[in-house]
Amino acid sequence: MRKSNIDNLWSLGFMRICMANFLLFASLYILFPVLPAVMVSRLGISTVQVGSMFLVFAVGMFLVGPFHAYLGDAYKRKHVLVYSTFVMLAATMGYLFADTFTKLLLLAAVQGGAFGLAATAGITVAIDITNSPRRSAGNMTYALAARLGMLVGVGVGIWMFHLKGFSMVVYLSALCGIFSILFALRVYVAFRAPIGVGRCNIDRFLLSRAWLPALNVVLIAFVPGVVIPIIKDGDYSATFFLVVLVILTVPLTKIFVKLSQHCQRGTANTTCHLAMETGILIGIAVCCFLSNNIELYSMFEDGSSIEKPHFYVDFQLIYKIIGVGIIVALLFYFLLTRPYYKRRRVR
């Protein structure tokens, strides 16, 4: 009989699903640093409007969440991961053809929903192929792969944008998504009989006992989210905040895992993932909102027709917001989250 996991955490299947997760997040974050300026330039919309697309993306993630448990039970979880990634890629390619604000919001909603399903399905697949004694380490490693994908995606997206323009950024994002699908297809997941999960399940989507740490994670992730749109325009020092988020991923994931019962491990990881993504998306939206009255123009390199729109923000204001965000997040952790975690942890 073929085995889906071994005692060693680093089985071939686990490495493949981690690589699929890395590429999934890289595919998404390749777009995020350049989308705001490009969409404002192409569609003639305000930066407030383009900021709202990231909030719509977040809403899309939450709208599909309650149905994930049913889909993962009724169908193969690996198939949910693959098909939702494919839908996300279709929405990604749609950005090349978006010509109205309504279409932009629709694409963001579809992409957000598909990404939410793919990320959540990937979490359950990673748990399924990992032996029980190694699952805590597996959860944290899998989450770290996602954040490394975020970090690499932001850097590669900005590099490709300056080198070849927005179209090539979209193509590269799609290519990463395709390779993510290929890695996921190569993961063997043992058959699990359906348990008859209801179509809509909030308790299998969000871990209620982790609501306070989730709010703290939103505050923490908000800070790197604010800087993502400004890295493209030369403030590369802001990448420091993304690196900090990568470093914090393991201890933050550990908090959620230790607050969950044995059968709630997937829900705990999903809650941490959603909180982190929500904070980042809110941060990007706030940065766009603060750029509402800033001039936006297009630059053309000599001898090329590559459009490179830029928008400018008040960097002093941005860093004041970052400073306040850091202070609030730290106070929240030491005064509320840490005592709550010590009282409520079950592992």
C-alpha positions, 0 to 999 in steps of 0.5 A: 500500500502506498503511504502518504507520509513518513516519520520524517517531516521532510517527506517528498509529499510535504516538500511538494506541498510546501513548494506549491504553497510558496509558489501560490503566495509568490503568484499573488504577491508578485501583483500586489506592489504594482497593481495600485499604480497601474490600475489608477493609470489604466482605468483613470480611477482614484487611489481610494477606489483602487484601495477598495479592491483590496478590501473586496479581495479580503471580503471574497476570502471570508465569503467562501470560507464557511463552505470550505469544510463541505468542499473538502469533505465532499471532494478531494481536498487536493482537487479543491486546491488545484481548481481554486488555484486555476480560478485564481490564475484566470482572475489574475490574467483578467487584470490585463483586460479590466477596463472598468472599475466594476470589472476590477472589483469583480476580478478582486472578489473572484481572486480573493475567494479562489485564493482563500479556498486554495490557501485553506485547502493547502493547509488541510492537505499539508496536515493530511500528509503529515504524521501526528507527532510532526504536525505542529512542526509541519504547520509552522513550516508550511506557514513559513513557506507562504510568507517566504513566497510573499517576500520573494513575490514582492521583490520579483514583481517589482523587479519584473515591473521595472524590467518589462512592465505590467504585462510581464508581471501578470504573465510571471504571476500566472507562471508561478501559479501554474507551477504551484498546480503542478507541484500540488498534483504530484502530492499523494493524499490517502483516501479519506471517507466523507464524514457528512459535513454541512454545507456551511460551517463557521466553526470549521473556518474560524477558531472562536477561542483564538479571536483575540490573537487573530486581532493582534495578528491583523494589527501586526500584519497591517504594518508590512501591508502599508509599505507594500505599495511604496516599495515599488517607488524606491523605498526598499528599506521598507522591505524590512517590515516584510522580513519581520513578518516572515520571522514572526510567522512561526511563533504566531502560528504556534500560538494558534496551534496551541489554542486549538484542540486536536481536531481543530488544527486546520481551523487554527491555521486557517484563522492565523492565515486569514488574520495575517492576510486581512491585516496586509490587505487593510494596510495596502488599502490604507496606503492607497487611501492616503495617496488620494490627492497625490499626482500620478504620472507615467514614465517612458524609458528611452526607446521603449513603450513600457508604461511605468506609473508612479504615485507618491505618498507622504512618507512622513505620514506613512512612517508615523502610521507605521510607528503607531501601528507597531506600538499598538500591536506590541501593547495589544500583545503584552497586555491582552494576547499574551495573558489570554494565550497563557490562560487558554492554551490547551497544548 
